[in-house]
Amino acid sequence: MKKVICVIDGQGGNIGATLIKYIKTAFENETEIIALGTNAIATSQMLRAGAHKGASGDDAVCRTVMKADCIVAPVSITWANAMLGEVTARLAEAVMDSPALKVLLPLTQENVEIVGVVNEPLPHLVQMAVAGKIREVLRPDETARKVLREYIPERKRA
């Protein structure tokens, strides 16, 4: 049985679309990807990126995350009133109450600084998420170190 990954995004859906492209490339036949948008534009963008199913709005997110094996989203999906008010308190609570593993990217437009987080571009964060925790959910027998070498080449030393 395929594992269910819910990718949640809001506003334009570009972060979610990027996540879906990488997840689909790495795990084409191993997972069902469900795009959950806080609005129809975000959902549409994620469906175009290759999600198997999609739904929009507060109730859709709240119901669907309870069936997920893994939730992938920007960290602000757990904060009420984030994303210009698109994240409701109910939605944030549902995400956190879900038994699924949450893989949260440290990206936010809010006036919040997360101490200890390295400022990396979106593609690097997505690669780390796919090679790390998402892969652990789908392929628990593989080591993250081995997989990271596949996705992120060692940085050249000066």
trRosetta pair geometry for C-beta under 8 A, 3 or more apart (Angstrom, degrees):
i j d omega theta_ij theta_ji phi_ij phi_ji
2 29 8.0 -115 -103 161 117 50
2 30 6.4 149 -134 163 85 33
2 31 5.5 144 -177 -126 102 20
2 32 4.8 103 115 -23 131 90
3 30 6.8 6 27 147 98 82
3 31 5.1 -37 70 -113 83 84
3 32 7.4 -165 90 25 37 74
3 69 4.3 -77 -165 49 95 158
3 70 6.8 40 155 4 120 106
3 137 6.2 148 178 140 159 102
3 138 5.5 -137 32 -100 147 77
4 31 7.2 142 -102 -165 18 81
4 32 5.1 -24 -107 68 68 102
4 34 6.3 11 -171 -4 98 116
4 67 6.2 -10 83 125 162 86
4 68 5.0 -123 108 -127 105 54
4 69 5.1 128 52 4 67 90
4 70 7.6 176 95 33 52 68
5 23 6.3 -141 100 -172 160 151
5 31 5.2 13 0 -180 112 134
5 32 7.2 169 26 80 68 49
5 33 5.3 -22 71 -109 100 66
5 34 7.1 175 87 25 47 73
5 68 6.8 67 -132 -157 20 105
5 69 6.8 -50 -71 63 56 90
5 70 4.7 -18 -114 72 80 103
5 71 7.7 164 -163 -90 59 23
5 72 6.2 11 -179 0 106 112
5 134 7.0 34 -116 -143 139 108
5 137 7.8 123 -87 97 100 145
6 34 4.9 -28 -106 72 70 103
6 36 5.4 12 -173 -3 104 124
6 64 6.0 140 -110 128 136 108
6 65 5.6 -125 64 -103 168 67
6 68 4.2 -71 -7 -97 113 144
6 70 7.3 -177 28 93 67 52
6 71 4.9 -17 68 -112 102 72
6 72 7.2 171 87 26 51 66
6 100 7.2 71 25 117 111 175
7 16 4.8 128 144 -151 111 91
7 19 5.1 168 -137 98 131 130
7 20 5.5 -126 25 -66 169 90
7 23 7.3 -154 -63 11 130 152
7 33 6.3 9 -4 -170 113 98
7 34 7.2 172 23 81 69 49
7 35 5.6 -25 68 -109 99 58
7 36 6.9 167 80 27 45 75
7 46 6.1 -178 95 -151 121 137
7 51 6.8 -128 42 -96 120 122
7 72 5.1 -23 -107 71 72 99
7 73 6.8 149 -165 -74 48 71
8 16 6.9 -117 108 -98 14 122
8 36 4.6 -26 -101 78 78 105
8 37 7.6 167 -153 -87 56 26
8 38 7.6 67 -179 -41 91 84
8 61 6.3 71 -122 -133 122 118
8 65 7.6 -2 -58 -83 133 116
8 71 6.5 4 -3 -170 115 98
8 72 7.4 166 20 81 71 46
8 73 3.9 -15 63 -91 94 130
8 77 5.1 93 105 -132 127 154
8 95 7.0 -88 19 -103 169 126
9 13 5.0 115 102 -126 127 54
9 14 7.6 -158 173 45 150 37
9 15 5.1 174 -121 69 129 93
9 16 3.0 -124 -4 -34 138 118
9 17 7.7 -81 41 -14 164 64
9 19 7.7 173 -48 21 125 127
9 35 7.8 -39 29 -161 98 87
9 36 7.9 133 21 82 54 60
9 37 6.1 -26 73 -113 70 71
9 38 7.4 -108 116 3 35 90
9 42 4.9 -158 101 -171 88 123
9 45 7.9 -74 89 77 134 118
9 46 6.4 152 38 -61 121 127
9 73 6.5 -168 -67 -134 58 84
9 74 7.0 80 -115 0 76 101
9 77 7.9 -80 -94 -76 33 123
10 13 7.5 -118 122 -70 7 60
10 37 6.6 125 -102 -167 43 68
10 38 3.5 -5 -105 32 101 126
10 39 6.2 75 -153 7 73 93
10 42 5.3 -91 -142 -62 20 161
10 77 7.7 162 -15 -97 108 87
10 83 4.0 62 77 178 148 156
10 84 8.0 -166 132 40 131 88
10 86 4.2 139 -158 103 144 151
10 87 6.7 -106 -41 -51 153 83
11 38 7.7 23 -19 58 46 116
11 39 7.3 68 -74 30 14 125
11 41 7.7 -52 150 87 31 119
11 42 6.2 85 62 -74 34 115
11 83 5.7 -137 -33 -165 98 103
11 84 6.9 93 -84 22 104 119
11 86 6.8 -146 -50 -7 65 156
12 41 6.2 -56 -127 131 42 118
12 42 6.5 101 113 -89 13 74
12 45 6.3 69 156 -38 63 163
13 16 5.0 -58 -162 49 70 115
13 17 5.6 77 138 -31 87 101
13 35 7.9 37 -150 -171 122 123
13 37 5.9 -31 -91 -112 114 120
13 41 6.2 -157 -8 124 117 70
13 42 3.3 156 -68 -145 98 56
13 43 6.8 -126 -98 -12 142 20
13 44 7.0 179 16 60 167 61
13 45 3.2 147 93 59 132 129
13 46 5.2 -116 -171 -34 120 85
14 17 5.5 -51 -142 35 33 114
14 18 6.4 35 158 -19 64 103
14 45 6.5 -62 -67 160 46 150
15 18 5.9 -55 -153 34 30 111
15 19 6.5 32 150 -18 64 106
15 74 5.7 23 132 -48 164 109
15 105 7.0 -157 -173 62 126 149
15 107 6.4 -174 -117 84 144 154
15 122 6.6 -128 -118 -139 79 129
16 19 5.5 -54 -149 36 33 114
16 20 6.3 32 155 -20 67 106
16 35 6.3 99 160 -141 131 95
16 37 7.2 -135 35 -90 170 82
16 42 6.3 78 27 -180 142 96
16 45 6.9 107 73 95 105 104
16 46 4.4 -41 126 -88 119 118
16 49 7.4 174 119 31 73 151
16 73 7.6 -5 -89 -115 92 69
17 20 5.8 -54 -147 35 30 111
17 21 6.5 34 155 -22 64 103
17 45 4.9 -78 -57 146 126 96
17 46 5.3 -133 -76 -95 66 52
17 48 7.0 -9 -124 73 120 90
17 49 3.8 172 -151 -55 77 144
18 21 5.9 -52 -150 31 31 112
18 22 6.7 22 156 -10 63 107
18 49 7.5 -90 -39 -136 21 150
18 122 5.8 31 117 150 169 123
18 123 7.0 -112 -172 -87 129 62
18 126 5.5 -116 135 -71 104 158
19 22 6.2 -67 -155 41 29 105
19 23 6.0 23 156 -16 69 113
19 72 5.5 172 -174 125 144 130
19 105 7.9 -132 -80 -30 121 138
19 126 5.6 -147 -96 -128 59 112
19 129 7.3 -32 -128 85 99 144
20 23 5.7 -56 -138 41 30 109
20 24 5.8 30 162 -20 67 111
20 33 5.7 118 -134 167 94 149
20 35 6.6 -14 -78 -83 143 104
20 46 5.5 126 -23 -159 149 82
20 49 4.2 106 79 113 125 123
20 50 5.4 170 146 61 111 87
20 51 5.3 -68 -135 -60 144 82
21 24 6.0 -58 -144 38 23 109
21 25 6.4 23 156 -19 60 109
21 49 5.2 -89 -52 -172 84 106
21 50 6.4 111 -93 21 53 126
22 25 5.8 -56 -147 35 30 112
22 26 6.3 17 160 -10 65 112
22 126 4.9 145 7 151 160 117
22 127 6.6 -128 -147 -81 145 54
22 130 4.9 -119 141 -51 115 151
23 26 6.1 -65 -146 43 28 103
23 27 5.9 -36 177 38 67 107
23 31 6.9 -69 163 74 108 149
23 33 6.0 129 105 -95 132 132
23 72 7.4 179 -64 31 141 163
23 130 6.0 -152 -85 -110 60 109
23 134 6.5 -101 -113 174 100 156
24 27 7.2 -82 -123 62 17 67
24 28 6.1 53 177 -100 61 61
24 33 6.4 -65 -73 -12 90 154
24 49 7.6 176 0 141 139 82
24 50 4.5 -10 -65 116 169 143
25 28 7.1 1 -141 -59 14 89
26 130 5.1 146 -1 177 161 124
26 131 7.9 -137 -124 -72 153 58
26 134 7.8 91 89 107 144 125
26 135 7.3 -82 155 -82 137 98
27 30 4.3 -81 -171 53 95 112
27 31 4.8 42 127 4 126 116
27 134 7.7 -125 -17 144 144 111
27 135 7.9 -168 -62 -101 120 67
27 138 5.6 -55 -121 -170 143 171
30 138 5.3 79 136 -167 134 125
30 139 7.7 -25 -167 -51 161 93
31 138 6.2 -61 -62 -104 113 129
32 52 5.1 -77 -160 45 75 154
32 53 7.3 18 170 9 104 106
33 50 7.1 44 67 113 146 80
33 51 4.7 -118 114 -131 103 67
33 52 5.3 127 55 4 68 90
33 53 7.9 174 95 33 51 66
34 51 6.4 76 -145 -173 14 115
34 52 6.7 -48 -76 61 54 90
34 53 4.9 -17 -118 71 80 98
34 54 6.9 161 -169 -88 60 39
34 55 7.4 -5 179 13 104 95
34 64 6.1 -145 136 176 149 136
34 68 7.3 -122 44 -95 126 104
35 42 8.0 -169 169 133 107 77
35 43 5.5 131 124 -145 111 65
35 46 3.3 156 -139 113 136 130
35 47 5.6 -128 38 -57 153 65
35 49 7.8 127 -87 51 137 105
35 51 3.6 -100 -29 -54 107 177
35 53 7.1 -165 27 96 73 47
35 54 3.9 -14 67 -107 104 97
35 55 7.6 158 89 23 65 49
36 43 7.2 -28 -159 -100 16 96
36 54 7.3 -173 -72 -151 34 62
36 55 5.9 -8 -114 65 71 82
36 56 7.7 155 -163 -96 50 32
36 60 6.3 -176 -139 121 94 101
36 61 4.7 112 173 -102 130 82
36 64 5.8 -172 -87 73 130 141
36 65 7.3 -40 -22 -59 174 88
37 40 6.6 130 95 -96 139 12
37 41 7.2 -170 177 68 149 45
37 42 3.3 160 -143 89 115 99
37 43 3.2 -120 11 -48 131 76
37 44 7.5 -19 -22 4 165 56
37 45 7.8 113 -94 39 137 89
37 46 6.4 -173 -60 13 105 127
37 54 6.9 23 -4 -173 102 107
37 55 7.6 -168 31 95 74 38
37 56 4.7 -24 72 -110 98 82
37 57 7.9 29 88 -18 71 41
38 42 6.1 40 39 36 67 152
38 56 7.4 21 119 -159 10 76
38 57 7.4 73 -161 -100 37 20
38 58 7.6 40 -142 -67 73 60
38 61 7.1 -3 -89 -40 62 146
38 83 6.2 115 44 104 163 150
38 86 3.9 89 136 160 144 116
38 87 6.3 -74 -107 -72 147 58
38 91 7.2 54 -111 -161 100 169
39 42 5.2 94 59 9 76 102
39 43 7.2 -145 97 -3 39 92
39 56 6.0 7 170 -159 16 119
39 57 7.7 68 -99 -71 33 56
39 86 6.3 -76 -31 -136 103 129
40 43 5.6 -57 -146 40 35 112
40 44 6.0 39 156 -23 69 107
40 56 4.7 -21 -81 -93 57 171
41 44 5.7 -54 -147 35 29 113
41 45 6.4 30 155 -20 63 106
42 45 5.8 -55 -150 35 30 112
42 46 6.5 24 155 -14 64 108
42 56 7.4 132 62 -117 89 100
43 46 5.9 -61 -150 40 31 108
43 47 6.3 32 153 -20 67 106
43 54 4.5 131 -174 169 99 121
43 55 6.6 -120 -128 87 141 14
43 56 4.4 -100 -19 -71 147 96
44 47 5.7 -53 -146 35 30 111
44 48 6.5 33 154 -19 63 104
44 54 7.6 143 -72 133 31 160
45 48 5.8 -54 -153 34 30 113
45 49 6.7 31 148 -21 62 106
46 49 5.4 -52 -151 32 37 115
46 51 5.0 32 142 -17 91 135
46 54 6.1 148 86 -111 105 126
47 50 7.9 163 -179 20 30 11
47 51 5.1 -73 -100 53 47 104
47 54 4.5 -78 -68 -19 108 149
51 54 5.4 90 99 -65 137 98
55 60 3.5 -155 138 -171 120 138
55 61 7.5 -169 98 -55 104 52
55 64 6.3 157 48 -38 137 147
56 60 6.0 79 68 36 21 152
57 60 4.9 90 64 12 81 107
57 61 7.0 -153 97 -5 40 90
58 61 6.2 -65 -153 37 25 106
58 62 6.2 20 158 -18 65 113
58 88 5.2 11 -116 21 125 138
58 90 6.1 55 -174 83 118 119
58 91 5.2 -106 -135 -63 77 108
59 62 5.6 -57 -142 39 31 113
59 63 6.2 22 163 -13 67 109
60 63 6.4 -63 -146 40 24 102
60 64 6.0 10 164 -11 63 119
61 64 6.2 -68 -138 42 24 103
61 65 6.1 24 171 -25 65 111
61 91 5.2 32 90 -137 137 101
61 94 6.5 127 121 87 86 140
61 95 7.4 -26 159 -62 112 92
62 65 6.8 -54 -143 26 17 107
62 66 7.8 20 156 -22 50 105
62 90 6.1 -25 -87 145 136 99
62 91 6.1 -103 -63 -105 89 56
62 94 3.9 -136 -127 -90 71 166
63 66 6.5 -63 -174 21 34 112
63 67 8.0 12 146 -6 64 107
64 67 6.1 -67 -165 37 46 104
64 68 6.9 58 144 -43 73 102
65 68 5.3 -41 -152 7 46 124
65 71 5.8 23 -141 -91 103 131
65 94 5.5 119 53 141 133 99
65 95 5.6 -97 -159 -102 167 53
65 98 4.2 -91 144 -77 101 144
65 100 6.5 -117 -179 21 76 133
66 94 7.3 -74 -49 -170 90 96
66 97 7.8 -18 -93 106 90 95
66 98 5.6 -135 -91 -116 44 86
66 99 7.6 57 -152 15 58 85
68 71 5.4 87 111 -63 154 80
68 98 6.2 14 49 -180 106 140
68 100 4.1 -7 97 -76 95 155
69 100 5.7 115 143 -127 10 98
69 101 7.2 2 150 22 58 92
69 137 5.8 137 138 178 108 125
70 100 5.5 -173 -86 -178 15 109
70 101 4.9 -19 -114 64 75 95
70 102 7.9 159 -163 -88 58 23
70 103 6.3 14 -177 -2 105 110
70 133 7.7 154 -142 134 126 97
70 134 6.1 113 165 -122 160 72
70 137 4.7 54 -63 172 131 178
71 95 6.2 167 160 -152 163 90
71 98 6.2 90 -32 83 138 150
71 100 4.9 106 -19 104 92 132
71 101 7.2 -172 26 89 70 46
71 102 4.9 -19 68 -111 106 68
71 103 7.0 177 87 27 51 67
72 103 4.7 -13 -106 70 78 105
72 104 7.9 -174 -149 -79 44 34
72 105 7.7 48 -178 -24 80 98
72 129 6.4 105 -139 164 119 140
72 134 6.6 6 -76 -84 132 119
73 77 4.0 -10 137 1 140 153
73 95 7.3 -66 39 -142 152 142
73 102 7.6 -46 35 -160 97 91
73 103 7.9 126 21 80 53 62
73 104 6.1 -20 74 -116 71 70
73 105 7.2 -132 116 20 29 88
74 77 5.8 124 70 -22 68 92
74 104 6.9 38 159 -165 20 77
74 105 5.2 -53 -108 67 52 95
74 107 4.5 -81 -129 71 109 94
74 108 6.3 146 166 -75 119 64
75 78 6.3 -51 179 26 57 108
75 79 7.6 46 132 -15 73 108
75 104 4.2 84 -91 162 69 120
75 105 6.4 -127 -25 76 78 41
75 106 5.5 21 -14 -107 134 44
75 107 6.9 147 17 42 86 49
75 108 6.1 -59 66 -53 97 111
75 114 7.2 46 73 -60 169 150
76 79 5.1 -56 -155 33 60 116
76 82 3.8 -170 174 172 103 152
76 83 6.0 137 122 -40 126 85
76 87 6.7 -164 142 -13 82 156
76 107 7.4 -79 -1 96 106 60
76 108 4.3 130 -52 -114 120 99
76 109 7.4 -20 -50 28 169 67
76 110 5.8 154 -115 -8 126 120
76 112 7.8 159 -92 38 97 140
77 82 7.2 -116 -76 75 22 136
77 83 7.8 27 -88 -23 58 130
77 87 6.0 -171 -140 -111 43 134
77 91 7.5 -92 -175 136 78 107
77 92 6.9 171 148 -107 50 71
77 95 5.7 139 132 -90 103 172
77 104 7.3 -145 40 -124 102 103
78 92 5.2 96 -165 -154 33 92
78 95 5.7 -123 -93 91 73 131
78 96 5.7 89 -138 -60 104 104
78 102 7.7 61 -66 -176 127 154
78 104 6.9 -31 -11 -111 124 147
79 82 4.1 81 82 -37 104 126
79 87 6.3 75 79 99 60 148
79 92 6.0 -148 42 -118 7 141
79 108 7.9 43 23 -128 145 133
79 110 6.7 -42 98 -36 158 165
79 112 7.8 -140 -84 -33 166 159
80 87 6.2 -151 -131 117 27 94
80 88 6.6 -9 -138 164 83 28
80 89 3.9 13 -114 -88 132 69
80 92 4.9 -108 -62 14 65 148
81 85 5.5 -20 -151 -109 66 57
81 87 6.5 -48 25 74 11 85
81 88 7.9 50 -61 -115 48 30
81 89 7.7 11 -29 -56 77 76
82 86 7.4 -52 95 56 58 76
82 87 4.4 7 54 34 83 135
82 92 7.7 105 17 -81 109 124
82 108 6.9 -69 -154 -143 126 104
82 109 8.0 132 -172 54 86 81
82 110 5.5 -62 -126 -54 93 129
83 86 4.1 -55 105 45 113 109
83 87 5.2 99 30 -17 108 97
83 109 7.2 93 -103 39 46 114
84 109 7.7 -8 -40 84 82 137
87 91 5.5 -130 -158 82 64 127
87 92 5.6 71 165 -57 110 99
88 91 4.6 99 53 4 80 101
88 92 7.0 -147 91 -3 43 86
89 92 5.8 -55 -147 39 31 111
89 93 6.2 32 155 -19 65 110
90 93 5.8 -58 -147 39 27 111
90 94 6.3 30 154 -22 64 107
91 94 5.7 -54 -148 33 30 112
91 95 6.6 31 154 -19 63 103
92 95 5.9 -53 -153 32 31 111
92 96 6.6 19 155 -8 64 109
93 96 5.9 -63 -148 44 31 105
93 97 5.9 26 156 -17 69 114
94 97 5.7 -59 -137 42 28 108
94 98 6.6 47 156 -42 62 94
95 98 6.0 -42 -159 6 29 116
95 102 6.9 83 164 -109 94 129
96 102 7.6 -17 -105 -51 50 156
98 102 7.5 116 71 -65 110 100
101 133 6.5 -160 150 171 134 115
101 137 5.7 -145 39 -83 142 125
103 129 5.1 114 162 -154 130 108
103 132 8.0 150 -133 87 125 100
103 133 4.7 172 -99 87 116 134
103 134 5.9 -43 -30 -58 168 84
105 122 7.8 41 -180 -133 149 72
105 125 5.0 84 -142 153 110 134
105 126 7.4 -11 -96 -72 138 62
105 129 6.5 -58 -77 -56 94 142
106 114 5.2 -116 -149 55 119 150
106 117 4.4 -153 176 -165 172 154
106 125 7.3 -139 39 -129 76 137
107 122 7.0 32 -83 -98 147 88
107 125 7.1 153 -41 92 110 173
108 112 5.6 -14 100 56 152 111
108 114 7.9 110 14 -21 127 112
114 117 4.5 33 100 1 108 134
120 124 4.2 -105 169 86 120 128
120 125 5.2 148 91 -54 115 84
120 128 7.7 60 97 -5 164 137
121 124 5.3 91 62 10 73 104
121 125 7.3 -144 99 -5 36 91
122 125 5.7 -60 -146 38 33 111
122 126 6.1 30 160 -19 69 108
123 126 5.7 -56 -145 38 31 111
123 127 6.3 33 156 -21 66 106
124 127 5.7 -53 -147 36 31 112
124 128 6.4 31 155 -18 64 105
124 152 7.1 69 -143 -110 83 118
125 128 5.8 -56 -150 37 30 110
125 129 6.4 30 153 -20 65 106
126 129 5.7 -54 -147 36 32 112
126 130 6.2 28 156 -16 66 107
127 130 5.9 -56 -144 39 29 108
127 131 5.9 17 162 -8 66 115
127 151 4.5 170 -175 161 106 123
127 152 5.7 129 129 -62 133 95
128 131 6.1 -61 -137 47 25 103
128 132 5.6 10 166 -8 64 123
128 148 7.5 22 -122 -121 66 100
128 151 7.7 -180 -71 107 37 136
128 152 7.0 24 -75 -44 75 141
129 132 6.1 -68 -134 46 19 101
129 133 6.3 -41 -156 44 61 97
129 134 5.7 58 148 -14 75 114
130 134 5.1 -39 -125 54 39 135
130 135 6.6 68 158 -39 50 95
130 151 6.8 159 82 -111 106 159
131 134 7.9 48 16 50 18 94
131 135 5.9 -9 -164 -10 25 137
131 144 6.8 100 140 -158 80 76
131 147 4.6 172 -164 130 86 104
131 148 4.9 116 143 -90 138 54
131 150 6.9 177 -120 62 119 95
131 151 4.3 -128 -64 20 136 147
131 152 7.0 -118 17 -8 165 99
132 135 6.5 143 74 31 10 101
132 136 6.8 -17 154 -15 50 108
132 144 5.1 37 -125 -142 64 124
132 147 7.5 177 -70 89 37 124
132 148 7.1 36 -68 -75 80 100
133 136 5.3 -51 -147 30 36 117
133 137 6.7 37 155 -20 66 99
134 137 5.8 -52 -158 31 35 111
134 138 6.5 13 153 -2 67 111
135 138 5.9 -66 -142 50 34 99
135 139 5.4 -34 -180 46 76 101
135 142 6.3 -65 156 76 115 125
135 144 7.0 142 74 -105 122 72
135 147 5.4 170 118 -175 173 171
136 139 7.4 -71 -108 69 15 58
136 140 5.8 49 -173 -108 59 63
136 142 8.0 -129 -92 68 49 82
136 144 6.7 -19 -61 -69 104 103
137 140 7.4 12 -128 -65 8 85
139 142 4.6 21 126 9 116 115
142 146 6.3 -114 -178 68 90 122
142 147 5.8 77 142 -49 124 118
143 146 4.7 88 71 6 94 104
143 147 7.0 -174 93 -4 50 89
144 147 5.7 -65 -149 44 35 109
144 148 5.9 42 155 -29 72 104
145 148 5.8 -49 -145 29 29 113
145 149 7.1 33 155 -22 59 100
146 149 6.2 -57 -166 26 31 112
146 150 7.4 32 143 -20 61 102
147 150 5.5 -49 -162 25 44 116
147 151 6.8 18 153 -3 72 109
148 151 6.1 -71 -149 47 35 98
148 152 5.6 -31 179 37 78 107
149 152 7.4 -73 -110 61 18 66
149 153 8.0 52 -164 -108 55 39
149 154 7.9 -7 -127 -43 79 86
